[in-house]
Amino acid sequence: MLILNYIAIAQQTEKIPGYAKDQRPMSWYKQQIKLNEAILQKNPKDESAWFNDFKATRIILRHDTTDKRDASVKDEDLKKLVDKMGLEIPNSYSYNFAKWELGGNDMSLYPYLEKAIDIDPNRTDHFEYMVNMSELTRDIKQRDIYSNKLINANLLSSGMMYYNYNTMIGLSKNAILLTSGDNDSYPTWALQAKGIRKDVHVLNMYLLQIKSYREKVFTELGIPQIDMETKEEKEKFNKKIIQLISENKKKYPVYVALTTAGCEEYLTDIENNLYLTGLAYQYDTASFDNMAVLRNNFEQRYALDYLDKVLYTEISREWVSMINQNYLVPMMKLYSHYKESGDVQKQQWMKEKILLLAKDSAEQDTILKYVNE
């Protein structure tokens, strides 16, 4: 009976996917924790169970909105789990990787990541971190190597790649593009590793919080340096960062990805200088005909067939559905433009795309009313 129970448990456990790739209900992660802990009670040396337990627990502690405990308390829970892992499997890839991931880019813990890679360079969990590390050190050659590893291991969503292709292809030459997370940074770097828009300077807003990186990349682009050691300096940084970047000596145009638009602290004081050009806002203190740019991007430059002709296997269906909602605002602006100008054919073309995306929108009824008036 015990053997049968163990087999049943083992069959139900699954590898925990990255939260930014495949988002599951919190109940699923909690169930996986129970299943893996049951395995560990029988075999405390089971590396796979330890790693899945760590990944699921980390996601729960970060994303379970019902857990109102202070972040420091949650961090301590995760630390205790990793400490237990270290007692049982100290020389494993999983423990050393978890020890590094626990620190959140704490460079004093980098030797743990290096040890993990030495133990098993063929594991894929460290690929994204090596892309990060390469970007932080501005080792673009190594960033390209690991970006290609992500692509070859099928760890990058095809839908995200298409979306970010469109974001980048619609930018002016030598543009600076500000991004904010995994799904608008790793795909853009991966596209550049394939030779697409290598002229674009992709700056992740969270990486810019790291002083050594910020100083390095600001020097490269001729951007005035700024301190953010104190709370006041950090608040100033958040409010002035886009304006500051626009003052780069090389006069590179600055764009804010629509995926970054939710970071209100960066945008509050500059809304009047943001011009929608497609999947990004262009920052400019002088007004310009952004409708002409918007039209050109959607009519001539964007690859849009993937929205209604899905000829690939998608590993991040829910996240792609969410990020594709960013198409709706520029599409609805174009729909109104075509309607007002009497271009019935393009109006219908845009309406079809809007209706397709509206199916997954929380504002579906409002959108339907808008295009059917």
C-alpha positions in Angstrom: 0.0 0.0 0.0 2.8 2.4 0.8 4.5 1.7 -2.5 1.2 2.4 -4.4 0.7 5.6 -2.5 4.2 6.7 -3.4 3.7 5.9 -7.1 0.4 7.9 -7.0 2.1 10.9 -5.5 5.0 10.7 -8.0 2.5 10.6 -10.9 0.8 13.7 -9.7 3.8 16.0 -9.2 4.8 18.2 -12.0 7.7 20.4 -12.9 7.0 23.9 -11.7 7.1 26.3 -14.7 8.3 29.9 -14.4 5.5 32.2 -13.2 6.1 34.7 -16.0 5.7 31.9 -18.6 2.8 29.7 -17.3 0.7 31.2 -14.5 -1.3 28.6 -12.5 -3.9 29.1 -9.7 -2.5 29.4 -6.2 -4.3 26.2 -5.2 -2.3 24.3 -7.8 1.0 25.4 -6.3 -0.2 24.6 -2.8 -1.1 21.1 -3.9 2.3 20.6 -5.5 4.0 21.7 -2.3 2.0 19.0 -0.4 2.8 16.3 -2.9 6.5 17.1 -3.0 6.8 17.3 0.8 5.2 13.9 1.0 7.9 12.6 -1.4 10.6 14.2 0.8 9.3 12.6 3.9 10.0 9.2 2.2 13.2 10.3 0.4 14.9 13.4 1.8 17.5 13.2 -0.9 15.1 13.6 -3.8 16.6 16.6 -5.6 13.6 17.0 -8.0 11.1 17.2 -5.1 13.3 19.7 -3.3 13.5 21.9 -6.3 9.8 21.8 -7.1 9.0 22.5 -3.5 11.3 25.5 -3.6 9.9 26.9 -6.9 6.3 26.4 -5.8 6.9 27.9 -2.4 8.7 30.9 -3.9 5.7 31.6 -6.2 3.2 31.3 -3.4 5.1 33.6 -1.1 5.4 36.2 -3.9 2.0 36.1 -5.5 -0.6 34.7 -3.0 -2.6 37.8 -2.3 -4.4 36.2 0.7 -1.1 36.0 2.6 -0.9 39.4 4.3 2.3 38.8 6.2 5.3 41.2 5.9 7.7 40.5 3.0 10.5 40.0 5.5 8.6 37.2 7.2 7.9 35.5 3.9 11.6 35.8 2.9 12.5 34.1 6.2 10.2 31.1 5.4 11.9 30.7 2.0 15.3 30.9 3.6 14.5 28.2 6.1 13.4 25.9 3.2 16.6 26.5 1.4 18.6 25.9 4.5 16.9 22.5 4.9 17.7 21.7 1.3 21.3 22.6 2.0 21.5 20.0 4.8 20.2 17.2 2.5 21.6 17.9 -0.9 24.4 20.6 -0.5 26.3 19.6 -3.6 23.4 19.6 -6.0 22.5 22.0 -8.8 19.1 22.6 -7.2 20.4 23.7 -3.8 23.1 26.0 -5.2 20.7 27.5 -7.8 18.1 28.0 -5.1 20.7 29.7 -2.8 21.5 32.1 -5.6 17.8 32.8 -6.5 17.0 33.4 -2.9 19.3 36.4 -2.9 17.6 38.2 -5.7 20.7 39.2 -7.7 22.8 39.6 -4.6 26.3 39.4 -6.2 27.8 38.1 -3.0 25.9 34.9 -3.7 27.0 34.6 -7.3 29.5 31.8 -6.5 26.4 29.6 -5.8 25.1 30.2 -9.3 28.6 29.5 -10.7 28.7 26.2 -8.7 25.3 25.2 -10.0 26.4 25.7 -13.6 29.6 23.7 -13.0 27.6 20.8 -11.5 25.1 20.7 -14.4 25.7 23.2 -17.3 22.9 21.5 -19.3 20.2 22.4 -16.8 18.1 25.3 -18.2 17.0 27.1 -15.0 20.1 29.4 -15.0 19.7 30.6 -18.6 17.7 33.6 -17.9 19.9 34.6 -15.0 22.9 34.4 -17.3 21.2 36.7 -19.8 20.7 39.1 -16.9 24.3 38.8 -15.7 25.5 39.3 -19.2 23.4 42.5 -19.6 24.6 43.8 -16.2 28.2 43.4 -17.2 27.3 44.5 -20.8 28.8 41.3 -22.2 26.5 41.4 -25.3 28.2 38.4 -26.9 27.5 36.2 -23.9 24.0 37.6 -23.6 23.4 36.5 -27.2 24.7 33.0 -26.4 22.4 32.5 -23.5 19.5 34.1 -25.4 19.9 31.6 -28.1 20.0 28.8 -25.5 16.6 30.0 -24.3 15.3 29.9 -27.8 16.7 26.5 -28.6 15.4 25.0 -25.3 11.9 26.3 -26.3 11.8 28.5 -23.1 10.6 31.6 -24.8 7.0 32.0 -25.8 6.4 32.4 -29.5 3.5 34.8 -28.9 5.9 37.0 -26.8 8.5 36.9 -29.5 6.0 38.1 -32.1 4.7 40.8 -29.8 8.1 42.1 -29.0 9.2 41.9 -32.6 6.3 44.3 -33.4 7.3 46.5 -30.5 10.9 46.9 -31.7 10.2 46.9 -35.5 8.1 50.1 -35.0 10.9 52.1 -33.3 13.1 54.7 -34.9 16.8 54.0 -35.6 19.0 53.7 -32.5 16.0 54.0 -30.2 16.2 53.5 -26.5 13.4 51.2 -25.4 12.4 51.1 -21.7 10.9 47.8 -20.5 9.9 46.6 -17.1 9.8 42.8 -16.8 10.6 39.3 -18.1 8.1 39.2 -21.0 9.2 42.5 -22.6 13.0 42.1 -21.9 14.1 38.5 -22.6 12.3 38.2 -25.9 13.7 41.5 -27.2 17.3 40.5 -26.2 16.6 37.1 -27.9 15.4 38.8 -31.1 18.6 40.9 -31.1 20.6 37.7 -30.7 19.0 36.7 -34.0 20.1 39.9 -35.6 16.8 41.8 -35.4 17.0 45.5 -34.4 20.4 45.2 -32.8 20.5 49.0 -33.0 17.8 49.3 -30.3 19.1 49.9 -26.7 16.8 47.9 -24.4 16.9 49.2 -20.9 15.0 47.3 -18.2 13.7 49.8 -15.6 14.4 47.4 -12.7 17.9 46.6 -13.7 18.5 50.4 -13.8 18.0 50.4 -10.0 21.4 48.7 -9.8 24.0 51.4 -9.4 26.9 49.7 -11.2 24.8 48.8 -14.2 23.1 52.1 -14.4 26.5 54.0 -14.3 27.9 51.7 -17.0 25.0 52.0 -19.4 24.4 55.7 -18.8 28.1 56.3 -19.7 27.7 54.3 -22.9 24.7 56.3 -24.0 25.8 59.7 -22.8 23.0 60.0 -20.2 23.6 62.2 -17.1 24.3 60.2 -14.0 22.0 60.4 -11.1 22.3 59.2 -7.5 19.5 57.2 -5.8 21.0 56.3 -2.4 18.3 58.0 -0.3 14.5 57.7 -0.4 14.3 61.2 -1.8 16.8 60.5 -4.5 15.0 57.3 -5.5 11.7 59.2 -5.8 13.4 61.8 -7.9 14.9 59.1 -10.1 11.5 57.5 -10.7 9.9 60.8 -11.7 12.8 62.1 -13.8 14.2 58.9 -15.3 12.6 59.1 -18.7 13.3 62.8 -19.1 16.8 62.2 -18.0 17.4 59.4 -20.5 16.0 61.7 -23.3 18.9 64.1 -22.5 21.4 61.5 -23.8 24.2 63.2 -25.7 23.7 61.0 -28.8 20.2 62.3 -29.3 18.7 58.8 -29.4 14.9 58.8 -29.4 13.3 57.4 -26.2 10.3 55.0 -26.2 8.4 53.5 -23.3 7.0 50.0 -24.0 3.2 49.7 -23.3 4.1 46.9 -21.0 5.8 49.5 -18.8 2.9 51.9 -18.8 1.6 50.4 -15.6 4.5 51.8 -13.7 2.8 55.1 -12.8 5.7 56.5 -10.8 7.7 56.8 -14.0 4.9 58.4 -16.1 2.8 60.7 -13.9 4.7 63.9 -14.7 5.3 63.3 -18.4 2.0 62.1 -19.8 1.7 65.1 -22.1 5.0 64.2 -23.7 4.1 60.6 -24.5 2.9 59.9 -28.0 1.4 56.5 -28.9 3.1 55.1 -31.9 1.9 51.5 -31.7 3.1 49.2 -28.9 5.2 51.9 -27.4 5.0 55.6 -26.4 7.6 57.9 -27.9 8.8 60.6 -25.4 9.1 64.0 -27.1 8.8 67.5 -25.8 7.8 68.7 -29.3 4.5 67.5 -30.8 4.5 65.4 -34.0 2.1 63.5 -36.1 2.1 60.3 -34.2 -1.0 59.1 -36.1 1.1 58.8 -39.3 3.6 56.7 -37.4 0.8 54.6 -35.9 -0.7 53.9 -39.3 2.6 53.1 -40.9 3.5 50.6 -38.1 0.2 48.7 -38.3 -0.2 48.9 -42.1 3.4 48.3 -43.2 5.7 47.1 -40.4 3.9 45.0 -37.8 3.6 41.2 -38.3 -0.1 40.7 -37.2 -1.1 37.4 -38.8 0.0 35.5 -35.7 -3.0 37.0 -33.8 -5.5 35.1 -35.8 -3.4 32.4 -37.5 -1.7 30.6 -34.6 0.6 28.1 -36.4 2.8 27.4 -33.4 2.6 25.7 -30.0 2.3 28.4 -27.3 3.9 27.8 -23.9 2.4 30.9 -22.2 -1.1 31.1 -23.5 -2.6 33.2 -20.7 0.3 35.6 -20.5 0.2 36.1 -24.3 -3.5 36.7 -24.1 -2.9 39.4 -21.5 0.0 41.1 -23.2 -2.0 41.2 -26.5 -4.5 43.4 -24.9 -2.0 46.2 -25.4 -2.9 46.1 -29.1 -6.5 47.3 -28.3 -5.8 51.0 -27.5 -3.8 51.7 -30.7 -6.2 49.6 -32.8 -9.2 51.5 -31.5 -7.5 54.8 -32.3 -6.8 53.6 -35.8 -10.4 52.3 -36.1 -11.7 55.8 -35.3 -9.3 57.3 -37.7 -10.3 55.1 -40.6 -14.0 55.6 -39.7 -13.6 59.4 -39.7 -11.6 59.4 -43.0 -14.1 57.1 -44.7 -11.6 54.3 -45.3 -14.2 51.5 -45.1 -11.8 48.7 -46.0 -9.2 49.5 -43.4 -11.9 50.2 -40.9 -13.3 46.7 -41.4 -9.8 45.2 -41.2 -9.1 46.9 -37.9 -12.6 46.0 -36.5 -11.9 42.3 -37.2 -8.6 42.5 -35.2 -10.3 44.3 -32.4 -13.1 41.8 -32.1 -10.6 39.0 -32.0 -8.7 40.5 -29.1 -11.8 41.7 -27.3 -12.8 38.1 -26.6 -10.1 37.9 -23.9 -10.7 41.4 -22.6 -12.4 42.4 -19.3 -13.8 45.4 -21.2 -15.4 43.3 -24.0 -18.8 44.8 -23.7 -17.5 48.4 -23.9 -15.3 47.5 -26.9 -18.1 45.8 -28.7 -20.3 48.8 -28.2 -17.5 51.1 -29.4 -17.0 49.3 -32.7 -20.6 48.6 -33.4 -21.9 52.2 -33.0 
